[in-house]
């Protein structure tokens, strides 16, 4: 499903940051856009920055289920500072998986913005999870029947004269031999 990403530009609160950029909304089913101004109120401007596809994968249904059960279900917009062009930020992707968002945040190069999930998107993700989620059955691993307490290390080794020598340090063994 294509999602339009809405970015908000507001004045910075320090002299080092002229502008503060945040992802403020997503628009399900949005058309193509390239930094189109949606509205301006004073110095705050909202842009339809890009439209990116939201891909849902059957292997990630545990993550989607985790996000759907959150107090405020959200999607995560992954941004990066633009290296070329006039746009200040580049929209990389959007995901409904908190685990995937965490993977992106580990590098420290991307900006991850959490945006509340609109009702239409919530319904889409819920239907996807209901259709493809399979609960994994926990199977406890059985222990080996082998008894490891019956063998003493070093016992039976012809190089070891006495049982006490098994735990002796090399320096102590040299002193005994001299």
N, C-alpha and C positions, 0 to 999 in steps of 0.2 A: 504494500500500500504506500503510495507517495505521501510524504508528510512535508508540509511547508514549515520552515523554521523561522520563527519571529525573534529577531534580536533587538534589544533595547539599548540605546545609547543615552547615557545620562552624564551630567557634568561630574568630574571627579571631586573628591572631598579633600584631596591634598594637592600641593603644588607640583608634585611629581607625576601625578596621573591626571591628564587633561580630561579624559573620558573614561567612563566605566561601562563595559559591555556585558550584558547578561542575556541569556536565552529566556524569553518571557512566555512563549507559547508555542504550540505546534498546531498545525491545521491539517487534519486528515483529508486526503483527496485533493490537495491543492495543486494548481497548475504550476508550470515553470515560472521561475522568478530569478531575478538577478539584482538584488539589493534595491528593490522597489520600496519607496516610502509608503507606509500604511497610514501613519498619523503622526502629528507633531503637537506637543503641548508644552509651550514654553521652550526650554532647552532640551527637553526629552523627546527623542524621536524613535519610533519603532519601524523596523525594516523587515520586509519579507526577503530574507537573505538568500535562501536557496530552497529547493525542493529535493529531498533525498528519499530513497525507498526504505521503508522499514521491513526488514526481512526477519521472519520468524522461522526457527529451526526446531525440528522435532526432538533433537538431542538436548535442547535447552529448556524444556518445559518445567524442570525443577526450578530454574531461575525465574521464569515467568510467574510460576505459582507463588514463589517467595515475594515477588514484587506486587502481585495482585492482592496478597494478604496484608500488605503494609497499610499503615494508617492513611497515608496519602499515596495511592498508586501513581507512579511516575514513569516517564521515559527519560533517557539520558542522551543529551545532545553532546557530541564530541566535536570540539573546535580546535583549531590551531591558528596561531598568528600567521597571517599571509606573508609570503615571501616575495610575491610579485603582484602587480596590478594595484588598483586603487582601494580595493576592499581591505579593511583592517584585519578581518578574520576569515578563515576558510572553514566551511562546514564539512567535516570528514564523513560522519555518519550519525545515525540515531539508532538507539537500541532500547528494548524493553527489559533487557537482562542486567541486573545489578552486578552480576559476576563479570560480564564483559566490560562494563563501565569501570570496574575495579582494575581489570587488566590494563585498560588504557591509562588509568591514573598512575600505575606503577612506573611508567617511563618518565613522568614529570614534564613531558613536552606538550601534551595535549591539555586542553581546558575542558573539564566535564561539567556540564550544567544539568541540574535536575529540574525537569519541567512536569507539572501535574498532567496526568493522562486524561484527555477529554473522554466523555462518556462513550462516544462512538468507537474510539480506540480501545477503551476498556472492554467493551463488548466483543470486539474483534479478537483481542488477546485471550479473553475468557473462553470464547468458542474454540479457538485454536488449542488451548490447553485441555479442554474437555475432550476434544477429538483425538489428540495425539499423546497425552500424558499416560504413561504406564508406571505404576508404582513399583519400585524395585524391591524385591523380597530380600530381606536380610538373611543370609545363610552363615551361620557361625562355623568357623573353621575348626575342624577336629584336630586335636593334638596327636602327635605321633605316639605310638605305643612303646617306642624304644626307651629303655631305662638307661639314663646316662650316669646315674649315681653308683653303678656297680664297678666302674673302671677308675682306678687311681692312676693319675699321670706319673710316669716314670717307674712304676712297679713292674718288674720283669725286664727292665732295660739292663743289659750286662755292664754298661758303662757306669752305672750308679751303684756304689758299694753299699751304702746304708740308706734306709728310708729317709733319714734326716737330710741327706744330701740332695733330695729332690727339690727342696726349697732353699738350698744354700746359695748365696751369691757367688759369682765367679771368683771374687777376691778371697772369700772364705775357703773355697775349694782349693785354691792355689796354696794357701797357708797350710792346709792339711797335708797336701802332697809333699811339701818341703820339709 
